[in-house]
Amino acid sequence: MAIQLTEKAADAVKGTMERQGLSAGSTYLRVSVSGGGCSGFSYALGFTSEKEEGDQEFDCNGVKVLCDPQGYTYLNGTRIDYRDDMVQQGFAFENPNATGSCGCGKSFSA
């Protein structure tokens, strides 16, 4: 499987990269997991130009995505969308490995 960005999420990432003056050719979106949050684990997104040993790499609608091996254990198969409506604005994670999540969708349990 893989980590997936919807077209809408990829467009949001590309727009942020452009506003921050980051080169699409040398910048990766790092998707990771950290301990904490309402449900035990929190999702994290950030930009990096460094690829680390063991990183899983994906090309998602023109965005280069990295995930470290530990995070990939929890994120394999995750689909990341971008929502901009009256209820929510921001990235939304659909994680098939999550056994529960908080109401805001920013953390999960596995």
MOFENRA-V79586 format. One record per backbone hydrogen bond with DSSP energy under -0.5 kcal/mol. NH is the residue of the N-H (numbers start at 1). CO is the residue of the C=O. E is the energy in kcal/mol with one decimal. If there is no record, write none. Layout:
NH,CO,E
NH,CO,E
//
This chain:
4,78,-2.8
6,80,-2.7
10,6,-2.7
11,7,-2.3
12,8,-1.8
13,9,-2.3
14,10,-2.7
15,11,-2.3
16,12,-2.0
17,13,-2.6
18,14,-2.4
19,15,-2.4
20,16,-1.9
21,18,-1.2
22,17,-2.9
26,23,-0.8
27,23,-0.9
28,48,-3.5
29,64,-3.1
30,28,-0.7
30,46,-3.7
31,29,-0.6
31,66,-2.8
32,44,-2.6
34,42,-2.3
36,40,-2.8
40,37,-0.6
41,108,-2.0
42,34,-3.2
43,106,-2.0
44,32,-2.3
46,30,-1.5
48,28,-2.0
51,49,-0.5
55,52,-2.1
56,67,-3.2
58,65,-2.5
60,58,-0.6
60,63,-3.0
61,59,-0.6
63,60,-1.4
65,58,-3.2
65,63,-0.6
66,29,-2.7
67,56,-1.7
72,68,-2.5
73,69,-1.2
74,70,-0.7
74,71,-1.0
75,71,-1.8
76,72,-1.9
77,2,-1.3
78,75,-2.7
79,94,-2.2
80,4,-3.2
80,78,-0.5
81,79,-0.5
81,92,-2.8
83,90,-3.1
85,88,-2.6
90,83,-2.8
92,81,-2.6
94,79,-2.8
95,93,-0.7
96,94,-0.6
98,95,-1.2
99,109,-3.0
100,109,-1.2
102,107,-1.5
105,102,-0.7
108,41,-2.4
109,100,-2.7
//
